[in-house]
Each structure stands twice: as structure tokens, then as C-alpha cells.
Amino acid sequence: MTAETQSLVSKGTFLLPESASTLSSNVDSLFYFLFWGSVVIFVGMLLVGIWFAYKYKRTPQNQEASEQMIHNTALEVSWTVIPLIIVMIIFAWGYKDYLRLTVVPPYAKEIRVTGKKWLWEFEYAKEGVKLLNEIVVPVNTPVRLVMTSEDVIHSFFVPNFRIKRDVLPNRYTRIWFEATEVGDYQVFCTEYCGDGHSNMLATLKVVSESEYTEWLAAGNSNDDLPLDELGKKLYTSKACNTCHSTDGSSMTGPTWKGLYNSNRTMADGSTAKADDNYLRESIVNPAAKIVAGYPPVMPTYAGLLSDREIAGLIEFIKGVK
């Protein structure tokens, strides 16, 4: 399955990236109305101010004003009623679009989203599929996201779709979209959530209905990749790179450089050898052994990775020297 990556900078306008959902054009229309309306008002007031400063400037022949206007009913009614009409138009326009963005079509496909430091987990409840940092949806199909957080406040944002919603612990928030263009779109977390915030990224893949059906039937399999190549792919796609470096640099978690078969000192003073069993346990039950000097913040990947994917990560770690 391949798709053209949709750029955030090379397509679209100077102010907004390419619009790629059914409701994004509504958001853009209101945004540009407010933007250009503000530009017109600003330029108009600036020009009037400059004209007044020139026309009524103090000169030797005109030392002070000979009279002062203190009341003009027509002017006062105008500058009250006209802005009121404009503001009410904006309110009605915005409220109408708010309802469109909020009321989810009853036939929308539902996907559950979990934010955690520092990755996105997507679960297709009816299809039995779980993905990390990747969500696949069919084009021209309404999709409803039911979102929650396992730790702190995150925020789910897809610029091309003009959708953004906070993801909160201990409650659910919802948002929906209907993609109109096939391609890959960037998902951001826009609520600062710790060290790995800037790396908390995901890819939203929009595919044709036939490709989506084939993808589900294939089970999102990576069986054709050698284990080490699979592990290298998972290092990025499963967000391992947000906490573990491969060049020895210090991050939230221990570096993977030279990790395999090294002796590790734990927070409780015990030691362990980083062999295959240790690495597997650290992936599925990271709280079992906490390396000294590092916080216990890694989420468990139990149920999120197949046995082959875990083996692939271990093979990749073996080669990081």
C-alpha cells in the first residue's frame, strides 16, 4: 500500500496547508472571512488615522481647535449597529460549523485512540486491529475517534483536516472527520506532555476502499521482512525512538547502543544481563526491572506487538553497537 505524502508546506496556501476533509473548507471559509475582514478594518483605520493626523495637525495658523464635537447620534448608532451585525453573522456562521464538526454521522466508523507518553495507540474494536503511531482509514468515509489518555493531557491535531481536540486522562473526548483525498497526513500532539512531546507523531493513511479492505484482510502483516529490518522499522513506527537512542546519546530511556548482553544495574541495586529474555521482559513488562538513573515511564507493549515483532526488535538491538 503506497500513497503520496501530503506536504504541510508545499501545498495549500500561505496560511493553511492543503484542505483534505469534507469540513476543512468550512473552517477555511470562516477563517479567511475573519482574516481579510480584520485586514480591511486595520488598513481602513490606519489610513483614516494618517489622514486625520495630516488634515488636523497643529500649524501656526491653526493653533487649537475652534470647536469640538461631543455628540453625533447617527455616528454612534452606526458604530454600534454595524459591528453588532458583523459579530452576529460570525456567531451564526461559527455555530453552524461547530455543529457540523461536533455532531457525528450515525454510520461513522469508530476507532479508539489512546495517547500516552509518547505515542498514539489506535484500536479498531470491530476489526480486532491495534496500531501504534499509524491510523489507516478509507477515503470518503466518516470516521469517529473516541480518545483518552493513560497519563497526562495530550492533544490530537491533523492540520490538513482542521481537527484538533484535547485527549484527557480518565474521560473520553470525541472528534470526527471524512477524508476526501488519498494520501499520508501528519498527526501531531499539540499539548506539551514532557520530554518526548515533539516526537509524539503519527501518520494518518487515507486509502481507497479496496485498499482498505485488502489491508484488513492481510492483517497488517510484516511477515515478509527479515527480523532485523522489521525491528528497524518498528523502532520508528512504534515510537521507540522517542525514548531510546541508537548513537549512545542520553534520552528518557537507556540507549540501545551496545545494550545487548551488557550488564545492567537496576534502581534497587540488583544487576541483570541484557540478553534476549531481559529485552523481551523489558518490552512487555517494563516495570519489572527499572534501570538505575531512569524514570519508570515506559508503557507496556504487551498485546501491542506480536511475538515476531518482539523478536524483530531484539534482533535490531543486537546489531546496534
N, C-alpha and C positions, 0 to 999 in steps of 0.2 A: 504494500500500500504506500503510494507516494503522493505527495501534494505539494503544490507550490507554497513556499513560505511567504506569508503576507507581512511585508515590512511595516514598521511603525513610523518610518521616516520618509521612505521613497514614494509612498502612495498616500493619497488623501490630499489635504490642504495644508497651508502653512500652520494652522492652529490645531487641526484634528487629523488623526490617522484615518485610513480608509474605513468607510462605513460598511459593515458586513452582516447586519441583522435587520429584521423587519422593523424594529422600533428605533434603531440608531438614527435614522433620518429624521424622526420626530424630535429627538433630543437635539440634533444639529440645527434644525429649523428654529427652535426656541433660543438656542444659544446664539446663533447669528443675529436673530432679531434683537436680543439684548445687547450684543456686542456692537453692532452697527448703529443701533439707536443711541447707545452711550457715546459712540464716536461723534455722531451728528450733534448731540446735545453739548458735548465738550467743545467741539470746534465752534459751534454757534455762540456759546457763552464766551469763549476766548476772543472771537472776533468782535463781539459786542463790547467786551471789556476794553479791548485795544482801541476801538472807535471812540468809546466814551472818554478814555484817558486822553486821546488826542483832541477831541472836539471841546471838551470842557476843562482842558488844562489851564492852570493859572498863568496869566500873562500880565504885563504892565497895564494893559488896557482893561483887563478883567481880573481884578484882584480877588474878588469874592462873589459868590452867587447873590444876585439881586432878589431872588425869591426861591422858595423851597416847596416842593410838592409833598404833602403829607398824607394824601388820600386820593385813591382813584378806584372807584368801585369796579369798573369794567376790567381793569388790570388785575385786581385782586381775585375777582371771580374766575378770570381766565387761568391764572397760575395755580388755582386750586382745582378747578373742574377738569382741565385738560390732563394734568398729571394723574388725577384720580381715575379718569377714563383709561389712560395708558396702563396704570397699575392693575386695574380690574381686568383688562384684556390679558395681561401677562398672567394674572392669577388663574383665570378661567382656562387659558391655554395650558399652563403648567399643571393644573389639577386634572385636566382631561388626560394629559400624557402620563401623569402619575398613576392614574387608574389603569391605563394600558400596561404600564410597567409592573404594576402590583398584582393585578388580577390574572391568575394563571389559567390558560385554557384547560378545560377538564380532561382533555385527551393527551396532555403533555407527557412525555417520557420522564420518569423520575430517576434521578441519580443522587445518591447521598455523598456529601463531601465532608471530610474531616480535616481540619487544619491542626498541625502540631509542629513543634519546633524540630526541624524547619523543612517541612514537606507538606504536600497535599495528597490526601488519600481519597480515591473515588471508588464508590461501590455501586454496582448495578445489581440491585437486590433481586429482580426477577430473572436476570440472566446469569447470576452467580459469578460475576466477574469483579475483581478488585485490581485497581491500577494505582501506581504511585507517580505523581507528577506528570500524569498524562490522562487526558479525557478524550474519548472518541465519540462523536455524535454524527447522525445522518443529517444531510442538508435539508432545508425546508421542513424541519420537524421541530415542534415546540419541545423544549427541554426544561424541566423544573429541577432546580438544585435545592436540596434540603441540607443545610450546612450547620456544623457545630465545631467546637474546638476542644481539644483534650487538655489544653494548658492555659495559654494567655489569649488575649484578643488578637485576632488576625483580621484581614480584610481581603475579600476576593474581588479582583478587578480585571476585566477584559476590555482594554481600550477600544478595540475595533467594534465591540458590541455595545459600548457605552453602558455597561452594567458594573455596579460596584455595591457591595454590601458587607457590613461587618460580620465576622464569624466569631461567635461568643461561646465561652465555656458554660456548660450547664443549661443551655437553651438552644432552640433551633431558630435560624433565620432562613428566609426563602428568597429566591430570585429566579427569573426565567428568561429565556431567550429563544429565538428561532434564527439560526444562521442561514444566510442567503447565498454565500459564496464558499465553494470548496477551497480548503487551504489549512495551513497551520497558523494558529493565533496564540500570542503570548498571554499568559496569566501571571499576574503579579500579586504579591501580598503588599498592601498599602497601609498597614498599621505596624509601626515599629514593634518588633516582637523579640529582640535580642540580637546576639552576635551574628546569627545566620540569616537575618532578615532579608538582606539584599540578594541572597541566593535562594530564597524561597520562591522558586519559579515553577511553572508547569506549562505544558503545551496542550492547547485545545485543538484537536484534529477534527476538521469537518470533512466528511467523505460522502460519496454518493450512497444512495440507499442500498444498491447492490454490493458496494464495497463494505458497507457496514454489516450486511448480512454475512458476507464471506468472512469478515473479521471475527464475528461472533462464532461462526461455525469452526473456524480454525483454533479458537480458544486462546488467541493472542500468544501463540506458541513461539518459543525461541529454540526449538529442538534442533534446528539446522546449524546453529552456531557452535564452534568449538568452545569448551568451557572457559578458557582464559579470555577469549573475545567476548563471550557472554558476560563474564564478570566485569570487563572493562566497560561494556555498555551499561550494565546495571549500576556501576559506580556513579554515573551521572544521572541516569533515569530514575534511580531510587533515592537520590539526594544524599548519597554517602559523601559526596564531595563538599557538602556544606559544613561538615564537621571533621573530616579526616583528609589530610593532605597526602600526596604521594611523593613529595620532594623533601620531607623532613621538617617542614615549617610547622610552627605551633598553631593549632586551631582549637576549637572547643573540645574535640576528642583527640586521642593519640594518633600520630601519623602512621600511615601504613608502610612507610619506607623502612625496610629491614625488620618488619614486625614478625614475620613468620619464623617460628622456632626460637624467638628471643625469650629471655627470662623477664617476666613482668612482676613488678612489686605492686601489691594491692593496697587499698586505703586502710585495711585492717592489719597490715604488716605482713601478710602471707605472700607467697610467691607462686607463680604458675608459669608453665612453659606455653608459649603461643603456638600450639600445634593445631591440627585440624579440629579436634574436639573442643579446644578452647575457643577457636574462632567461631565455630558453629554455635556454641553456647552464648557467645557474646552477641551474635546476631539475633537469636530467637529469645534470649533471656538476658539482656544486657545488665540488669540489676544484680545478677548472681555474683559477679566479680567486678568491682569498681577499681580501675587503675588509680594509684595514688597521684594526686595533683589534678584530677579531672572531675568535674561535677557529674552526678548521675542523671543526665538529661536525655540520654539516647532512648528513643521509643523502641518497643519490641517489634520485630518483623515477623513474629510467629503468625502464620496464616496469610501473610502478605507475599511470601516468597515460597516457591516450590523447592523441593529437595535439589533439583538440578540447578536452580538459580543460586541457592546457597553454596552448592559445590562450585559454581562458576565464580562467585565472589572469593571463595577460598583460593581457587587456582590463580585468580588475578592478584590477590595479596601475596601469594608465594613469589610472583615474578617482580614485585615492587622492591627493588634492592638499592 
